[in-house]
């Protein structure tokens, strides 16, 4: 973590990635870097993407290219930045795709500051497309209102595995919900050779040797 956040210059520019149709894949596995570190890096990256999107204010509308931010395990990265992205970033062509398990995760409290953050209203008030797999009775009651009159709460509770219900937004108008069977990611094995080659190419282009980073940080600490 010190080697990541302790460098004086970032290896990549989020604004460049966003404006030139590049991809940024970030693995924040808690099993590798720990719970606290995963949350910290995720919050930093979300904030940097939000800032890069807001800087598009200086660009002409026709020059703004679509950029999508996908966040899995969304409940780990709930901040005020997310609420700002939901309500304001659309005009800067930043789309948000978020995935989580149940609605209770959208309510977050901080015991230290005694603050409460509830994003459920912000999400349902701003998102256009909603997709749901099989869920529990409490969440099913809420989702049934979103998909009425096509689906009831029992439809969500008893939904088959690997199947989902989806409601689209077309030209800012909601469509009736319908069933889908998304591709099973475990049905086909990824191309491991190609994946390793791409990671190695990215490391060579954007990465730095760990020993040089550590020496640089130690030098700056000693110089102070």
KOLTIPA-877958 format. One record per residue: x, y negated, z negated of N, C-alpha, C, CB in turn. Coordinates in steps of 0.1 Angstrom, whole numbers, plus 2048, in hexadecimal, padded with zeros to 3 digits. Glycine has a CB too. Layout:
XYZXYZXYZXYZ/...
This chain:
80880C8008008008008097F38007F78007F4/8147F47F881C7E87F88227E68068287EA7EE/8267F080D82B7EF81A8217EA8258317FC81F/8157EC82280A7E882B8077D98297FD7F082A/8047D581D8007C881A80B7BE8177F67C880E/8177C48168237BB81282B7B681E82C7C3809/8277B982A82E7B48368297A683982B7BD842/83279E83E83079084182778E84D83C788842/8277988578207968638197A386682A79286E/80C7A286B8047AE86E8097B387C7F67AA86F/8097C087D80D7C78898047C58958107D5887/7F77C18927ED7BF89C7E57B38997E47CC89E/7DF7AD8A37D67A18A27C87A58A47DB7968AC/7BF7A489A7B17A889B7AA7A08A67AA7A788E/7AD7948A77A778B8B27AB7908C07AB77D8B0/7B87948C27BC79A8CE7B57A78D27CB79C8CE/7B37AF8C87AC7BC8CA79E7B98CE7AD7C48BD/7977B08C77897AD8C97877A78D77847A48BF/79079E8DB78E7968E879379D8F47947898E6/79B7A88F27A17AE8FE79D7BD8FF7B07AE8FD/7927C08F978B7CE8FA7957D98F67877D0908/79C7D78EB7A47E28E679D7E98DB7B17DC8E0/7A37F48D779E7FD8CC7A77FC8C079C80C8D1/7A07FC8B47A77FD8A77A180889F7A77EF8A0/7A881289D7A381E8957AA81D8877A582B89C/7A381D87D7A981C86F7A48288677A580F869/7AD8308627AA83B8597AC83784B7B284885C/7A18378437A283283579E83E82C799826832/7A484982E7A18558277A58548187A886182C/79B85580F79E8548017A785F7FC7918547F9/7A686B8027AF8767FE7BE8738017AB882805/7C186A80A7CE86780D7D485A8067D086581C/7CC8508067D18438017CA83F7F47CF83880B/7C08477F07B98447E37AD83B7E47C383D7D9/7A483C7DB7978357DB7998267DC78E8397CF/7A18217D27A28127D17A980C7DE7AB80F7C5/7B48137E27BB80E7EE7B280F7FA7C88177F0/7AA8197FC7A181A80779780E80879A827807/79180C7FC7888007FB78F7F37FE7818007EE/79B7F17F97A27E57FB7A57E28097AF7E47F2/7AB7EC8107AE7EA81E7A27E88277B67F7823/7977F082378B7EE82B7857E082A7807F8826/7857DB81E7807CD81C7887C382377F7CA80D/7957C582379E7BB82A79C7BC8397AD7BF827/79A7C783F7987C984D78B7C38517997D7851/7807C68497737C084C7737B184C7687C5842/77A7AB84377C79C84278379784E782798835/78E79E85279679985D78E79A86A7A37A285F/7867A486C77D7A587877279A8787767B3878/76D79786C76378D86B76977F86F75D78C85D/77577C86A77C77086D77F76F87C78976E865/78477A88278677A89077A77789878D787894/76F77D89376277A89B75E76C899757783895/75F76688E75B75888C76474E89475C75487D/77075289777974A89F7747498AD78774F89E/76B7528B17667518BF75D7458C175E75E8C2/75B73D8B67547318B775A7278C175272A8AA/7687288C276F7208CB76F7258DA77D71E8C6/7697318DC7697378E975C7348F076C7468E9/75C7338FD74F73290574773F90375272E914/73A73E90373274990173475490B723745901/73675091873875A922746761921737754930/74F75C91975C76291775C76C90B767758915/75276C9037527758F874E7838FC7487708ED/75778C8FA75479A8FE74E7A28F27617A1903/7467AC8F57407B48EA74B7BC8E37367BE8F0/74A7BC8D57537C38CD74A7CA8C275E7BB8C7/74D7D78BF7457DE8B674D7E38AA73E7EA8BC/7487E189E74F7E58927477F188C7507D9887/74D7FC88C74680988774C80B879749815890/74380C86F74880F86174081C85C745803858/74882685A74383285374583184474A83F859/73C83883D73C83682E73B82782A74983D828/73182183073081282F72F80D82172480E837/72A81681872881180A73580D80372081C802/74081280874D80F802752801805757819806/74C7FB80F7517EE8147477E38147577F0822/73E7E480A7337DA8097397CD8037277DF801/7387C280B73D7B58067347AA80C74B7B2809/73679E80872E79380E73279181C732786806/73E79682174279582F73879D83775079A831/7347A883372B7B183A71D7A983D7287BE833/7187A383270C79C83370E79083D708796826/71978A83D71B77F84771C784855729778844/72279085772379686471579A86972C7A3864/70D79F8616FF7A38646F77978696F97AA859/6F978C8626F07818656F577786F6ED77A858/70377687170976C879711770884711763870/71777D88472178088E71B78589B72978C888/70E78689C70878B8A970B7818B46F978D8A7/70A7748B070C76A8BB71A76A8C070875C8B6/7247708B87327708BC73577E8C373B76E8B0/72A7868C672B7928CD73279D8C57327908DB/73179C8B87367A78AF72A7B08AB73E7A18A3/72B7BC8AE7207C68AA7257CE89F71D7CF8B6/71C7D289771F7DA88A7177E788A71C7D187E/71E7F28897187FF88871D80587A71C809894/71380787171680C86470F819861712801859/71682185971182E85571383184771783A85E/7088368407098398326FF84482F70782C829/6FE8488226F685481F6E885081A6FD85C814/6E78468116D984380B6D98348086D684C7FF/6CD82F8076CB8208066D081B7F96BD81D807/6D18237EE6D681E7E16E481A7E26D48297D7/6EC81F7EC6FA81B7ED6FB80C7F27018247F7/6F08067F76F17F87FC6F07EE7F16E67F6806/6EE7F37E46EE7EA7D96FA7ED7D16E17ED7D0/7027E27CF70F7E47C87107D97BD71B7E27D2/7157DE7B27177D57A67257D57A270D7D979A/72A7CA79D7377C87987377C678873F7BD79F/73B7D078173A7CF7727437C476D73E7DD76C/74E7C17747577B676F7507A87707647B7776/74B7A677C74579877F73679877C74879478D/7307A37797227A477671A79F78371E79B76A/7207A178E71979D79B7127A97A17237977A5/7077A67A96FF7B07B06FF7AC7BF6F17B17AA/7017B67C77017B47D56F77BF7DB70F7B57DC/6EC7BA7E16E27C37E76E17BF7F66D57C17E0/6E67C97FF6E67C680D6DA7CD8146F37CB813/6D27D380D6C77DA8146BE7D181C6BE7E2809/6BA7C58166B27BC81D6B97B68286AD7B1813/6C67B38276CE7AD8316CF7B683D6DC7A982C/6D17C383A6D27CD8456C57CF84C6D77DA83F/6BA7D28456AE7D484C6A87C88536A47DA842/6AD7BC84E6A87B08546B07AC8616A97A584A/6BB7B28636C47AE86E6C67B98786D17A9869/6C77C68746CB7D187E6BF7D38876CE7DE876/6C37D78946B97D989E6B67E88A06BD7D48AB/6C17F08A06BF7FF8A26C28068956C98048AD/6B980F8926B98168856B98258896AE81287B/6C282D8836C183C8856C28438786CD84088F/6BB84D8766BA8548696BA86386B6AE850861/6C386A8646C28798636B987C8586D187F861/6BA8898536B288E8486B688683B6B389D846/6AC8818346AF8798286A587D81D6AD86A82B/6A88788116A087B8056938748056A88787F9/68A8787FC67C8727FB67C8637F96748787F0/68585E7F068484F7EE6888477FA68E84C7E2/69384B80169784480D68D8478186A5849812/68785281967D85682367184C823678864822/66D84881766283F81666583181C65E83D807/67182D81A67682082067782283068381C81A/67D82D83467F82E84267283184A68883A845/66883784365B83984A65582B84D651840840/65782184565281484865980E85565380A83C/66581185666D80C86266881386F67C80E860/66482086E66182887965282A87B668835879/64A82487363B82587463782088263481E869/62C82688862483188262983F888616830886/63583F88F63984B89563E85688B64584889F/64585288064A85B87764585886965A85A877/64386386163F86185364B86584A63386B850/64986283D654866834657874834651861826/64D87D83665088B836658890843643893836/65688884D65E88B85966D88A85765A882865/67188084F67F87D84C68488884268186F847/67C88B83868089582E6828A3834676896823/67A8A683E67A8B48446818B485166C8B9845/6888AA85568F8AA8626998B586369589C864/69A8BB86F6A48C68716B28C18716A18CD87E/6BC8C986E6CA8C586E6CE8C287C6D38D0867/6D88B987D6DD8B48896D38AD8926E38C0891/6C88A988C6BE8A18946BB89488C6B18A9896/6B788A8936B587D88D6AA8768946C287588E/6A586B88D69B8628936A185589568E861889/69E84F8A06A48428A369A8388A86AF8448AE/69C82C8A46948208A969D8168AF68B81A89E/69B8138BC6A480A8C369F7FC8C36A680F8D2/6A87F38C66A47E58C96A87E28D76AC7DB8BF/69E7DF8DF6A07DC8ED69B7CE8F06987E68F6/6A47C58F46A17B78F769B7B18EA6977B6902/6A17B58DE69D7AF8D168F7B48CD69E7A08D1/68A7BE8D467D7C48D067E7D28CC6737C28DC/6787D68C067A7E48BC6717ED8C46767E58AD/6777F98C76708038CE66A80D8C567980A8D9/6608158C965B8208C066682A8BD64F8278C6/6668308B267083A8AE66F8468B667083C89F/67A84D8B867985A8BF6858638B967B8588CE/6848708BC68E8798B769A87B8C16878878B5/6A587D8BB6B28808C36B988B8BC6BA8738C4/6C28918C46CB89C8BF6D98978C36C88AA8C5/6DF88F8BA6ED88A8BD6F78958BF6F28808B2/7018938C770C89E8C97128A28BB7178998D2/7148AE8BA71A8B38AE7298B28AF7178C28AB/7308AA8A773E8A78A87478B48A574289C89F/7418BE89F7488CA89B7478D48A67438CF88E/73E8D28B173C8DC8BB7488DD8C47308D88C3/74F8D18C775B8D18D07678CC8C87588C98DC/7728D38CA77E8CF8C37858C48CB7888DB8C2/78A8BA8C57908AF8CC79D8B38D27938A38C3/7A28AB8DC7AF8AE8E27BA8AA8D97B08A78F0/7C08B38D17CA8B08C77D68AA8CE7CD8BC8BF/7DA8AF8D97E68AB8E07E589C8E47EA8B48EC/7DA8998EA7D888B8EE7D78828E27CB88A8F7/7D08868D87CF87E8CC7DC87B8C67C68858C2/7E58858C57F28838BF7FA87A8C87F98908BD/7F987B8D58008728DE7FC8648DD7FE8778EC/7EF8618DB7EA8548DA7EF84E8CC7DB8538DB/7EF8568C27F38518B580284D8B57F085B8AA/80A8568BC8188538BD81B8478C582085F8C3/8148458D08158398D881282C8D080D83A8E5/80782D8C88038228C080E81F8B57F68248B9/8138298AF81E8288A582A8218AB82183589F/82E8258B783A81F8BD8388118C183E8278C9/82C80D8C58298008CA8267F68BE81D8008D3/81F7FB8B481B7F18A98227F489C80C7F28A8/82880089A82D80488D83B7FF88B82C81288B/83F80087E84D7FD87A85280887184E7EF874/85F80B87286481586986281185A87381786C/85F81B85285B81884486781383D85782583E/87381884087F81483888280583B88B81C83C/8808008478827F284A8787E98438817EF859/86B7EE8428617E683B8657E582C8537ED83D/8697F082686C7F08188787E881586F7FF814/8827E881E88E7E081B88A7D181D8997E3826/8827CD82687D7C08288767BB81B8757BE834/86D7C38168657BF80A86E7BD7FE85A7C9808/8777C77FC8807C67F18897BA7F28897D37F0/88E7B77FE8967AB80088E79E7FC89B7AA80F/88279D80087A7917FD8787907EE86D792804/87579C7E887379C7D98807977D286F7A97D4/88C79C7D78987997D189C78A7D38A37A17D6/8987857DF89B7777E289476E7DA8987757F1/8887727D48807697CC8867697BE87276E7CC/
